[in-house]
Amino acid sequence: MSKANTNASKFLSYILRHEPESIGLSLDTEGWANIEELIRLANASGNPLTVEQLFSIVEKDEKQRFSLSSDNKNIRAAQGHSLKSVSLDLTEATPPTHLFHGTAERFMESINSKGLLAQQRQYVHLTENRNTAIETGTRYGKAVLLSVDRQRMVSEGHKFYQADNSVWLTLAVPPAYIGVVC
Ligand code: HQG
């Protein structure tokens, strides 16, 4: 992806996950923004964005961070929201046997006592891909790869959801279900 599109993708993540009102945009309750309005407000706020660029970002983004409505008129972030006003219409699903979370060493003392918490976001983010988890942990320091005992969690009533881009979401993971892989 070009540098301009990487910057535009970061801008879209920020607007669609966290701060739509910073450019005067409203999302509906399921997190959708009207594309025409988004483009108009982005440009008016000094963040140049064309409709072609937006569709190219949606298509090429390596984590498939954005989803389009079936009529291609609306866009939303597939996951990662901190906005309390957004409730993704996610259906409960059974995750794969191996489910990971990447964190940083400096968070481990707190994670050992409180478990994994959603922090600023709505959900704890989990992945079946070990490398993705390690990369995610590395953003915050020396990475620690954690496994989640999803089988026990499901049998003990915890719910899991899968975002449009295959990221697994759950409200929290108590310490008893967490293992350190490396
Ligand atoms: C940690 C990326 C202390 C948690 C990724 C993480 C993901 C605790 C940080 C998505 C804790 C929160 C989300 C506790 C959790 N005490 N620290 N009890 N519980 N933590 O960024 O999962 O590139 O909000 O381990 O691929 O790192 O943005 O969540 O280190 O899917 O699309 O608190 O972001 O995708 O950090 O990342 P974040 P995350 P994108």
Residues whose N, C-alpha, C, O or C-beta is under 5 A from the ligand:
A	BS01	HQG	R65 G102 T103 A104 F107 S110 I111 K114 G115 L116 L117 A118 Q119 R121 H125 T136 Y140 V167
